[in-house]
Amino acid sequence: MHEALAMLLGLLAWSVIFVPLFIVWWLPGHREKQALKAEARRREERLRRRFPGRAA
């Protein structure tokens, strides 16, 4: 019983340490990808307005 409790506490400690580290590592790249997608959407919208008959 004590071993299982210690294992759970160990997992909790590792998750408390590594989950924020993962978020800090992952978030900047994710935001950059979102910005690139938004830029591509804006560019596509601009082209669609400029050439209405063109299939995008």
Backbone as CSV, one residue per row, in Angstrom:
resi,resn,N_x,N_y,N_z,CA_x,CA_y,CA_z,C_x,C_y,C_z
1,MET,0.838,-1.204,0.000,0.000,0.000,0.000,0.871,1.251,0.000
2,HIS,1.882,1.253,0.871,2.743,2.440,0.948,3.532,2.651,-0.334
3,GLU,3.897,1.519,-0.977,4.646,1.642,-2.225,3.790,2.304,-3.305
4,ALA,2.523,1.908,-3.366,1.617,2.486,-4.366,1.406,3.972,-4.092
5,LEU,1.254,4.304,-2.821,1.076,5.711,-2.462,2.321,6.525,-2.809
6,ALA,3.494,5.964,-2.543,4.741,6.653,-2.875,4.876,6.817,-4.382
7,MET,4.466,5.794,-5.136,4.550,5.879,-6.591,3.616,6.981,-7.116
8,LEU,2.411,7.035,-6.576,1.473,8.076,-6.999,2.003,9.469,-6.662
9,LEU,2.561,9.607,-5.455,3.133,10.905,-5.084,4.316,11.270,-5.984
10,GLY,5.126,10.281,-6.346,6.234,10.525,-7.263,5.747,10.974,-8.622
11,LEU,4.721,10.297,-9.138,4.153,10.701,-10.428,3.581,12.110,-10.359
12,LEU,2.920,12.418,-9.264,2.368,13.762,-9.088,3.479,14.801,-9.086
13,ALA,4.573,14.499,-8.367,5.691,15.441,-8.312,6.294,15.650,-9.699
14,TRP,6.509,14.545,-10.445,7.062,14.684,-11.797,6.129,15.484,-12.694
15,SER,4.831,15.248,-12.576,3.897,15.975,-13.436,3.859,17.466,-13.067
16,VAL,3.968,17.759,-11.762,3.986,19.168,-11.339,5.216,19.879,-11.909
17,ILE,6.323,19.149,-12.032,7.542,19.756,-12.570,7.491,19.841,-14.092
18,PHE,7.108,18.748,-14.747,7.295,18.680,-16.191,6.149,19.246,-17.012
19,VAL,4.931,19.251,-16.498,3.819,19.804,-17.279,4.020,21.302,-17.559
20,PRO,4.354,22.129,-16.566,4.619,23.539,-16.890,5.810,23.718,-17.839
21,LEU,6.857,22.890,-17.653,8.003,22.981,-18.565,7.585,22.656,-19.990
22,PHE,6.763,21.640,-20.157,6.287,21.271,-21.492,5.460,22.398,-22.095
23,ILE,4.588,22.997,-21.294,3.749,24.093,-21.797,4.614,25.270,-22.231
24,VAL,5.601,25.613,-21.416,6.489,26.735,-21.753,7.275,26.426,-23.026
25,TRP,7.671,25.157,-23.217,8.429,24.776,-24.407,7.548,24.746,-25.644
26,TRP,6.269,24.301,-25.491,5.388,24.064,-26.630,4.687,25.330,-27.098
27,LEU,4.350,26.214,-26.159,3.470,27.339,-26.479,4.039,28.302,-27.525
28,PRO,5.295,28.730,-27.464,5.780,29.685,-28.471,5.670,29.154,-29.905
29,GLY,6.035,27.907,-30.132,5.926,27.333,-31.470,4.482,27.242,-31.919
30,HIS,3.591,26.904,-30.989,2.174,26.798,-31.319,1.625,28.162,-31.719
31,ARG,1.988,29.198,-30.971,1.514,30.544,-31.299,2.059,30.994,-32.654
32,GLU,3.310,30.652,-32.933,3.905,31.016,-34.220,3.161,30.329,-35.363
33,LYS,2.815,29.056,-35.165,2.079,28.327,-36.198,0.699,28.947,-36.405
34,GLN,0.034,29.345,-35.309,-1.266,30.006,-35.434,-1.135,31.304,-36.222
35,ALA,-0.075,32.074,-35.945,0.130,33.343,-36.640,0.371,33.106,-38.128
36,LEU,1.156,32.070,-38.456,1.405,31.770,-39.865,0.118,31.371,-40.576
37,LYS,-0.724,30.594,-39.910,-1.995,30.193,-40.518,-2.892,31.408,-40.733
38,ALA,-2.931,32.307,-39.757,-3.761,33.508,-39.891,-3.253,34.372,-41.047
39,GLU,-1.932,34.467,-41.180,-1.346,35.240,-42.280,-1.717,34.627,-43.625
40,ALA,-1.640,33.313,-43.724,-2.007,32.641,-44.975,-3.487,32.860,-45.287
41,ARG,-4.331,32.830,-44.245,-5.759,33.073,-44.454,-6.000,34.489,-44.967
42,ARG,-5.298,35.457,-44.365,-5.463,36.847,-44.825,-5.001,37.003,-46.267
43,ARG,-3.871,36.375,-46.600,-3.354,36.470,-47.961,-4.343,35.850,-48.947
44,GLU,-4.892,34.694,-48.575,-5.867,34.017,-49.430,-7.102,34.895,-49.626
45,GLU,-7.554,35.529,-48.559,-8.726,36.401,-48.638,-8.450,37.590,-49.565
46,ARG,-7.244,38.153,-49.451,-6.865,39.272,-50.317,-6.870,38.848,-51.785
47,LEU,-6.302,37.682,-52.069,-6.268,37.193,-53.449,-7.684,36.919,-53.956
48,ARG,-8.529,36.380,-53.084,-9.899,36.067,-53.497,-10.659,37.349,-53.834
49,ARG,-10.390,38.416,-53.072,-11.052,39.684,-53.367,-10.535,40.277,-54.674
50,ARG,-9.232,40.092,-54.927,-8.636,40.676,-56.110,-9.053,39.943,-57.381
51,PHE,-9.145,38.614,-57.300,-9.520,37.790,-58.462,-10.746,36.962,-58.103
52,PRO,-11.937,37.538,-58.242,-13.136,36.843,-57.757,-13.444,35.529,-58.497
53,GLY,-13.051,35.418,-59.774,-13.400,34.206,-60.515,-12.445,33.061,-60.270
54,ARG,-11.330,33.323,-59.614,-10.296,32.305,-59.418,-10.689,31.328,-58.318
55,ALA,-10.561,30.049,-58.595,-10.848,29.046,-57.561,-9.639,28.959,-56.634
56,ALA,-9.875,29.196,-55.349,-8.754,29.221,-54.408,-8.427,27.823,-53.936
